[in-house]
Structure formats: C-alpha cells, structure tokens
Amino acid sequence: MGKKILITGANGQLGNELQKLASDYPQFEFFLTDIDTLNLCDKAEMKSFFDGNPMDYIINCAAYTAVDRAEEEVENCYKVNRDAVQNIAESVQKQTRIIHISTDYVFDGTGKTPLRESDRTNPQSVYGKSKLAGEQILMEIKPESIVIRTAWLYSPFGNNFVKTMIRLGKERDSLNVVNDQTGTPTHAADLAKAVLDIIIWSEEKNIFPAGIYHYSNEGVCSWYGFTLKIHELAGITAGKVHPVPTSEYPTKAPRPMYSVLDKNKIKSTFQIEIPEWEESLERMMKRQ
Ligand SMILES: NC(=O)c1ccc[n+]([C@@H]2O[C@H](COP(=O)([O-])OP(=O)(O)OC[C@H]3O[C@@H](n4cnc5c(N)ncnc54)[C@H](OP(=O)(O)O)[C@@H]3O)[C@@H](O)[C@H]2O)c1
C-alpha cells in the first residue's frame, strides 16, 4: 500500500485542487476531510481519527480565512488558525510529516524587496497574527515540519478575488481597484502540485527538510494590474477599472502594502519550477 496522505480542509480552494490532482499520484493513498468529517478543533475526535488512521503525511489546508470578519471573530479565528494546528501537532504519530500552509499576512508589508523566510514577521491583522501563532506552535511542538507561506490564492472553487472581479466586471459599469498594494497571485493548482512534488522529492531522497518556505506564482503586480488581466482574459470591456490608493478602499483588516515573496529557497531545495502569474491565470480561466 502507498504512503498515506491526509488533506484537511479538503473542501477549500487548495484542498479542492489537491483532490483534483490526487489521481495523478497513484503511488499515494489520499484521505480527504473537512470540518464535517474531521473537526480539527475537536481534540478527542482527532486523537481517535489518528489512532485508527496513522498517516505518513498531513497537508493542512484548513484555516479560518475570512480576513475582515476575523477582526471581530478573534476567538474563532485563533481556534482554527492556531489551536487546531496545535491539535494536529499533538495528535499525530511521531512519524507523521506535517506540511502546513501559512500566509504573507505574517509580514507588515513595509518592505520593498521580495520577502525571505528569515525576514522579520510583524502581522497587522488578527488573521495574520493567528496564522503566525499557528506557525510558531507547530514549530515548537513538531519542529521537523514544513510551513509554506503563500499569497493571493485563487482557484475555480469558493470565493476569491478572480471570481469576484469577473462577477463585478459583468455587473458594474465602473470599478475602483487598489493600485498601491504589490504582491503576486497564486493559482492554487500550482501550489497543490508543488506540495505533492515536495512529498515525491522527500520520498525519493528520504529526507524532509523542515522549516519555512515561500511559494507564490512568479512576477509582481498590484490588485489593479491583476484585475486588468482578469478582465482581458474574461473578455470584459476595457476601461471599467480605475486605480485607487488603499486610503480610498478602507477594509477592517489592514493588508500588507508589499508582500512579494522570495521563492528561491523552495525552488532550490526541491528543484521545482514556478509558472508566471499571467500564464497560470490564463490556465485557470480556461478551466472556468
Ligand atoms: N485565500 C488566500 O488568499 C490565501 C492567501 C495566503 C494564504 N492562504 C492560506 O492558504 C491555506 C488554504 O487557503 P484556502 O483559500 O484554500 O482556504 P479556504 O478555501 O477558506 O478553505 C479552508 C477550509 O478549511 C475548512 N475548515 C475551517 N475550520 C475547520 C476545522 N475546524 N476543521 C476542519 N476544517 C476546517 C473550511 O471549512 P468551512 O468553509 O466550512 O469553514 C474550508 O473548507 C490556508 O492556510 C490559508 O490561510 C490563503
């Protein structure tokens, strides 16, 4: 029997992309759970699940991702983004390798050059703080784990920026989009493949190089530039989108102004290639 991989949060964006890819990796046996089948906040449920199903790998895609709502639902946010991660780390067997997903929101966004894994964290939102707390508790309990920070995730599943901009582009005559926040979009399918390729690499080399890694697509844009490309690919009339500064688009949770991730560590460690964001966006839109 192949190595057993548990995907938590399997109904989310990244979880769905991993599900889609699973059949390309027949050497692995996948277990898919979400809150209805394995609530990561329920420690007793977790213990009994892992006692009956020892795993070789866990890819933790479960998270509380409602960034603005988190400013009010602080406790709920921490329950999933920190406490559930602690539950995983404390409930799994010793040999189980954990790949946990985190975010660019652990940074304050004041930098001007691509962010390295070793750069100082300074989250500005409840969501960012809870995700950093999740990374830290995992590394404290199970330092042999891998954390992958990603950014601006989109997919054909659930709610995300790409789907919202397509909808608003069709509904409205005019749309203001922030032009002074800089980052890189990430097609969740690319991240899903990277995660599975990391597992393949680890199996082949028989090592699991613990630590934090950054992953997004290649390239840089603003939300405004991202929207122009989304509309171009969706065939939405040009000229509807207007650039505005962040000050004209206030949100409950502050966003990092600059969150381009430096991907050199993940690329050189695991010999993976990362597609440019425009190329990946086009691929995703063709799947819609
Ligand atoms: N989305 C982004 O732009 C972005 C950017 C950077 C990093 N990330 C990180 O990337 C990872 C994947 O994000 P995503 O966009 O795929 O998230 P998502 O679509 O919100 O999916 C998260 C999944 O986790 C489930 N979940 C919530 N609480 C749970 C619990 N207690 N037990 C089990 N499952 C639970 C959710 O179920 P419900 O829907 O029922 O709550 C949902 O299906 C997360 O770690 C996120 O923090 C995301």
The ligand as an SDF file (V2000), in Angstrom:
LIG
                    3D

 48 52  0  0  0  0  0  0  0  0999 V2000
   -7.0980   32.5260    0.2670 N   0  0  0  0  0  0  0  0  0  0  0  0
   -5.9780   33.2600    0.1980 C   0  0  0  0  0  0  0  0  0  0  0  0
   -5.8990   34.2790   -0.4860 O   0  0  0  0  0  0  0  0  0  0  0  0
   -4.7680   32.8370    0.9970 C   0  0  0  0  0  0  0  0  0  0  0  0
   -3.6150   33.6290    0.9430 C   0  0  0  0  0  0  0  0  0  0  0  0
   -2.4930   33.2410    1.6630 C   0  0  0  0  0  0  0  0  0  0  0  0
   -2.5280   32.0790    2.4040 C   0  0  0  0  0  0  0  0  0  0  0  0
   -3.6530   31.3210    2.4620 N   0  0  0  0  0  0  0  0  0  0  0  0
   -3.6380   30.1000    3.2610 C   0  0  0  0  0  0  0  0  0  0  0  0
   -3.7480   29.0040    2.3800 O   0  0  0  0  0  0  0  0  0  0  0  0
   -4.4350   27.9360    3.0170 C   0  0  0  0  0  0  0  0  0  0  0  0
   -5.5790   27.4750    2.1300 C   0  0  0  0  0  0  0  0  0  0  0  0
   -6.4550   28.5740    1.9150 O   0  0  0  0  0  0  0  0  0  0  0  0
   -7.8160   28.4240    1.0910 P   0  0  0  0  0  0  0  0  0  0  0  0
   -8.0400   29.7050    0.3920 O   0  0  0  0  0  0  0  0  0  0  0  0
   -7.8040   27.1290    0.3340 O   0  0  0  0  0  0  0  0  0  0  0  0
   -8.8460   28.3380    2.3170 O   0  0  0  0  0  0  0  0  0  0  0  0
  -10.4240   28.0880    2.2560 P   0  0  0  0  0  0  0  0  0  0  0  0
  -10.8790   27.9930    0.8430 O   0  0  0  0  0  0  0  0  0  0  0  0
  -11.0450   29.0660    3.1890 O   0  0  0  0  0  0  0  0  0  0  0  0
  -10.5310   26.6130    2.8680 O   0  0  0  0  0  0  0  0  0  0  0  0
  -10.3070   26.3300    4.2060 C   0  0  0  0  0  0  0  0  0  0  0  0
  -11.1040   25.0840    4.5470 C   0  0  0  0  0  0  0  0  0  0  0  0
  -10.8590   24.7690    5.9300 O   0  0  0  0  0  0  0  0  0  0  0  0
  -12.0950   24.3710    6.5000 C   0  0  0  0  0  0  0  0  0  0  0  0
  -12.1000   24.4750    7.9560 N   0  0  0  0  0  0  0  0  0  0  0  0
  -12.3480   25.5790    8.7110 C   0  0  0  0  0  0  0  0  0  0  0  0
  -12.3400   25.2500   10.0250 N   0  0  0  0  0  0  0  0  0  0  0  0
  -12.0630   23.9230   10.0870 C   0  0  0  0  0  0  0  0  0  0  0  0
  -11.9490   22.9900   11.1570 C   0  0  0  0  0  0  0  0  0  0  0  0
  -12.1040   23.3580   12.4230 N   0  0  0  0  0  0  0  0  0  0  0  0
  -11.6930   21.6950   10.8880 N   0  0  0  0  0  0  0  0  0  0  0  0
  -11.5550   21.3030    9.6060 C   0  0  0  0  0  0  0  0  0  0  0  0
  -11.6570   22.1150    8.5450 N   0  0  0  0  0  0  0  0  0  0  0  0
  -11.9160   23.4240    8.7810 C   0  0  0  0  0  0  0  0  0  0  0  0
  -13.0920   25.3220    5.8530 C   0  0  0  0  0  0  0  0  0  0  0  0
  -14.4120   24.8780    6.0350 O   0  0  0  0  0  0  0  0  0  0  0  0
  -15.5790   25.9880    6.0750 P   0  0  0  0  0  0  0  0  0  0  0  0
  -15.5700   26.6470    4.7370 O   0  0  0  0  0  0  0  0  0  0  0  0
  -16.7960   25.1820    6.3620 O   0  0  0  0  0  0  0  0  0  0  0  0
  -15.1980   26.9400    7.1940 O   0  0  0  0  0  0  0  0  0  0  0  0
  -12.6270   25.2740    4.3900 C   0  0  0  0  0  0  0  0  0  0  0  0
  -13.1810   24.1930    3.6780 O   0  0  0  0  0  0  0  0  0  0  0  0
   -4.8610   28.4700    4.3750 C   0  0  0  0  0  0  0  0  0  0  0  0
   -3.9120   28.0750    5.3370 O   0  0  0  0  0  0  0  0  0  0  0  0
   -4.8070   29.9850    4.2200 C   0  0  0  0  0  0  0  0  0  0  0  0
   -4.5700   30.6270    5.4430 O   0  0  0  0  0  0  0  0  0  0  0  0
   -4.7780   31.6740    1.7520 C   0  0  0  0  0  0  0  0  0  0  0  0
  1  2  1  0
  2  3  2  0
  2  4  1  0
  4  5  1  0
  4 48  2  0
  5  6  2  0
  6  7  1  0
  7  8  2  0
  8  9  1  0
  8 48  1  0
  9 10  1  0
  9 46  1  0
 10 11  1  0
 11 12  1  0
 11 44  1  0
 12 13  1  0
 13 14  1  0
 14 15  2  0
 14 16  1  0
 14 17  1  0
 17 18  1  0
 18 19  2  0
 18 20  1  0
 18 21  1  0
 21 22  1  0
 22 23  1  0
 23 24  1  0
 23 42  1  0
 24 25  1  0
 25 26  1  0
 25 36  1  0
 26 27  1  0
 26 35  1  0
 27 28  2  0
 28 29  1  0
 29 30  1  0
 29 35  2  0
 30 31  1  0
 30 32  2  0
 32 33  1  0
 33 34  2  0
 34 35  1  0
 36 37  1  0
 36 42  1  0
 37 38  1  0
 38 39  2  0
 38 40  1  0
 38 41  1  0
 42 43  1  0
 44 45  1  0
 44 46  1  0
 46 47  1  0
M  CHG  2   8   1  16  -1
M  END
$$$$
